[in-house]
Amino acid sequence: MGVSGVPRHWRSLRERYRLLGTYCENCETSFFPPRKICPKCRRRGRTKEVEFSGRGRVFSYTVIHVGSKTFEEYAPYVIGLIELEEGPRVLSQIVDCKPEDVHIGMKVEACFRKLFEQDDGGIISYGFKFRPVDDSWVEYYRRLLAEKEAGAAQTQSTG
């Protein structure tokens, strides 16, 4: 059976579970979704598959108040255009925050979530969405390290 005989759901499994794209070694540009041929260089390009970090910023967004039947239980929800650190832009839902908390430039990271479920007990699709980056632990460890260094300096000066 050829690739065209396999349902799209199963053909795109790798892309659903990992944030995969393409990097062109010729023009040094990253693309999402993966491309066989570089859109900039065309056939001169030398592309290779890459896995993106999943970190980026909100480039643009909109709040959906009345969604399709599949997504009506999630309304209101946010759909955002995310600019990844590596350059490409990804359209995805932004989760784990209130719609009013989302803003352009907000740092986000990819997370693995349920995308949708078919009505009649069919396929449950999972994939990536984006959530705000929680860097609160960074400040905690900076403070902890500073206290440790201050304690070491105090011990050396008294010892």
KEVO-637775 format. One record per residue (C-alpha): residue in three letters; x, y, z. Coordinates in nm, 3 decimals, m for minus. Layout:
REM KEVO-637775
+--------+---------+---------+---------+
| residu |    east |   north |      up |
+--------+---------+---------+---------+
|    ALA |       X |       Y |       Z |
...
+--------+---------+---------+---------+
This chain:
REM KEVO-637775
+--------+---------+---------+---------+
| residu |    east |   north |      up |
+--------+---------+---------+---------+
|    MET |   0.000 |   0.000 |   0.000 |
|    GLY |   0.137 |   0.341 |  m0.097 |
|    VAL |   0.160 |   0.644 |   0.130 |
|    SER |  m0.157 |   0.789 |  m0.022 |
|    GLY |  m0.353 |   0.485 |   0.103 |
|    VAL |  m0.257 |   0.547 |   0.464 |
|    PRO |  m0.483 |   0.795 |   0.647 |
|    ARG |  m0.323 |   1.136 |   0.701 |
|    HIS |  m0.353 |   1.092 |   1.078 |
|    TRP |  m0.104 |   0.804 |   1.077 |
|    ARG |   0.127 |   0.964 |   0.816 |
|    SER |   0.175 |   1.273 |   1.034 |
|    LEU |   0.239 |   1.101 |   1.369 |
|    ARG |   0.605 |   1.204 |   1.393 |
|    GLU |   0.518 |   1.572 |   1.335 |
|    ARG |   0.233 |   1.556 |   1.589 |
|    TYR |   0.447 |   1.434 |   1.876 |
|    ARG |   0.767 |   1.627 |   1.808 |
|    LEU |   0.813 |   1.982 |   1.683 |
|    LEU |   0.990 |   1.889 |   1.359 |
|    GLY |   1.087 |   2.120 |   1.079 |
|    THR |   1.345 |   2.167 |   0.807 |
|    TYR |   1.670 |   2.362 |   0.801 |
|    CYS |   1.823 |   2.470 |   0.469 |
|    GLU |   2.203 |   2.460 |   0.482 |
|    ASN |   2.222 |   2.679 |   0.171 |
|    CYS |   2.025 |   2.986 |   0.292 |
|    GLU |   2.050 |   2.901 |   0.665 |
|    THR |   1.672 |   2.930 |   0.716 |
|    SER |   1.442 |   2.709 |   0.923 |
|    PHE |   1.090 |   2.613 |   0.813 |
|    PHE |   0.781 |   2.467 |   0.973 |
|    PRO |   0.618 |   2.236 |   0.877 |
|    PRO |   0.896 |   2.021 |   0.723 |
|    ARG |   0.960 |   2.076 |   0.353 |
|    LYS |   1.127 |   1.850 |   0.098 |
|    ILE |   1.244 |   2.152 |  m0.105 |
|    CYS |   1.357 |   2.486 |   0.039 |
|    PRO |   1.092 |   2.752 |  m0.040 |
|    LYS |   1.366 |   3.016 |  m0.074 |
|    CYS |   1.640 |   2.833 |  m0.267 |
|    ARG |   1.416 |   2.585 |  m0.444 |
|    ARG |   1.621 |   2.298 |  m0.582 |
|    ARG |   1.956 |   2.459 |  m0.492 |
|    GLY |   1.877 |   2.420 |  m0.123 |
|    ARG |   2.013 |   2.139 |   0.092 |
|    THR |   1.752 |   2.061 |   0.354 |
|    LYS |   1.778 |   1.850 |   0.666 |
|    GLU |   1.521 |   1.762 |   0.929 |
|    VAL |   1.557 |   1.938 |   1.264 |
|    GLU |   1.371 |   1.926 |   1.594 |
|    PHE |   1.293 |   2.271 |   1.728 |
|    SER |   1.341 |   2.370 |   2.093 |
|    GLY |   0.973 |   2.451 |   2.136 |
|    ARG |   1.048 |   2.789 |   2.290 |
|    GLY |   0.940 |   3.117 |   2.138 |
|    ARG |   0.725 |   3.429 |   2.170 |
|    VAL |   0.369 |   3.518 |   2.080 |
|    PHE |   0.386 |   3.704 |   1.748 |
|    SER |   0.009 |   3.751 |   1.717 |
|    TYR |  m0.306 |   3.594 |   1.863 |
|    THR |  m0.683 |   3.593 |   1.869 |
|    VAL |  m0.942 |   3.478 |   2.122 |
|    ILE |  m1.205 |   3.238 |   1.990 |
|    HIS |  m1.535 |   3.285 |   2.174 |
|    VAL |  m1.752 |   3.058 |   1.956 |
|    GLY |  m1.561 |   2.762 |   1.818 |
|    SER |  m1.655 |   2.472 |   1.596 |
|    LYS |  m1.843 |   2.178 |   1.748 |
|    THR |  m1.517 |   1.992 |   1.815 |
|    PHE |  m1.376 |   2.278 |   2.022 |
|    GLU |  m1.687 |   2.447 |   2.169 |
|    GLU |  m1.623 |   2.303 |   2.515 |
|    TYR |  m1.290 |   2.492 |   2.530 |
|    ALA |  m1.431 |   2.839 |   2.444 |
|    PRO |  m1.308 |   3.096 |   2.499 |
|    TYR |  m0.964 |   2.982 |   2.389 |
|    VAL |  m0.658 |   3.146 |   2.237 |
|    ILE |  m0.502 |   3.068 |   1.901 |
|    GLY |  m0.160 |   3.222 |   1.856 |
|    LEU |   0.104 |   3.264 |   1.593 |
|    ILE |   0.422 |   3.165 |   1.776 |
|    GLU |   0.763 |   3.274 |   1.651 |
|    LEU |   1.005 |   3.002 |   1.754 |
|    GLU |   1.358 |   3.086 |   1.872 |
|    GLU |   1.486 |   2.919 |   1.555 |
|    GLY |   1.281 |   3.154 |   1.335 |
|    PRO |   0.976 |   2.979 |   1.190 |
|    ARG |   0.623 |   3.068 |   1.297 |
|    VAL |   0.376 |   2.807 |   1.421 |
|    LEU |  m0.001 |   2.843 |   1.456 |
|    SER |  m0.121 |   2.677 |   1.775 |
|    GLN |  m0.350 |   2.701 |   2.074 |
|    ILE |  m0.211 |   2.878 |   2.381 |
|    VAL |  m0.310 |   2.698 |   2.703 |
|    ASP |  m0.260 |   2.711 |   3.082 |
|    CYS |  m0.351 |   3.080 |   3.108 |
|    LYS |  m0.651 |   3.309 |   3.084 |
|    PRO |  m0.715 |   3.471 |   2.744 |
|    GLU |  m0.670 |   3.816 |   2.900 |
|    ASP |  m0.319 |   3.721 |   3.021 |
|    VAL |  m0.188 |   3.656 |   2.668 |
|    HIS |   0.009 |   3.939 |   2.507 |
|    ILE |   0.231 |   3.992 |   2.206 |
|    GLY |   0.590 |   3.915 |   2.297 |
|    MET |   0.494 |   3.674 |   2.576 |
|    LYS |   0.744 |   3.390 |   2.616 |
|    VAL |   0.590 |   3.048 |   2.551 |
|    GLU |   0.701 |   2.687 |   2.527 |
|    ALA |   0.556 |   2.383 |   2.355 |
|    CYS |   0.371 |   2.128 |   2.565 |
|    PHE |   0.203 |   1.797 |   2.483 |
|    ARG |  m0.177 |   1.800 |   2.504 |
|    LYS |  m0.495 |   1.640 |   2.372 |
|    LEU |  m0.591 |   1.816 |   2.049 |
|    PHE |  m0.935 |   1.666 |   1.988 |
|    GLU |  m1.145 |   1.352 |   2.010 |
|    GLN |  m1.372 |   1.219 |   1.738 |
|    ASP |  m1.739 |   1.206 |   1.836 |
|    ASP |  m1.820 |   0.838 |   1.807 |
|    GLY |  m1.539 |   0.699 |   2.023 |
|    GLY |  m1.298 |   0.744 |   1.735 |
|    ILE |  m0.939 |   0.856 |   1.735 |
|    ILE |  m0.813 |   1.078 |   2.016 |
|    SER |  m0.545 |   1.304 |   1.870 |
|    TYR |  m0.259 |   1.441 |   2.076 |
|    GLY |   0.001 |   1.694 |   1.979 |
|    PHE |   0.169 |   2.015 |   2.081 |
|    LYS |   0.019 |   2.337 |   2.205 |
|    PHE |   0.198 |   2.628 |   2.372 |
|    ARG |   0.189 |   2.756 |   2.730 |
|    PRO |   0.347 |   3.056 |   2.904 |
|    VAL |   0.704 |   2.996 |   3.017 |
|    ASP |   0.728 |   2.970 |   3.394 |
|    ASP |   1.073 |   3.103 |   3.479 |
|    SER |   0.993 |   3.152 |   3.848 |
|    TRP |   1.234 |   2.869 |   3.936 |
|    VAL |   1.521 |   3.065 |   3.774 |
|    GLU |   1.487 |   3.351 |   4.024 |
|    TYR |   1.462 |   3.103 |   4.312 |
|    TYR |   1.789 |   2.934 |   4.214 |
|    ARG |   1.964 |   3.268 |   4.153 |
|    ARG |   1.871 |   3.374 |   4.507 |
|    LEU |   1.977 |   3.035 |   4.645 |
|    LEU |   2.312 |   3.052 |   4.464 |
|    ALA |   2.371 |   3.411 |   4.580 |
|    GLU |   2.303 |   3.310 |   4.943 |
|    LYS |   2.539 |   3.014 |   4.909 |
|    GLU |   2.815 |   3.233 |   4.760 |
|    ALA |   2.762 |   3.496 |   5.031 |
|    GLY |   2.785 |   3.227 |   5.298 |
|    ALA |   3.107 |   3.090 |   5.143 |
|    ALA |   3.258 |   3.438 |   5.122 |
|    GLN |   3.167 |   3.508 |   5.485 |
|    THR |   3.325 |   3.175 |   5.594 |
|    GLN |   3.647 |   3.258 |   5.408 |
|    SER |   3.670 |   3.606 |   5.557 |
|    THR |   3.621 |   3.481 |   5.914 |
|    GLY |   3.831 |   3.168 |   5.873 |
+--------+---------+---------+---------+
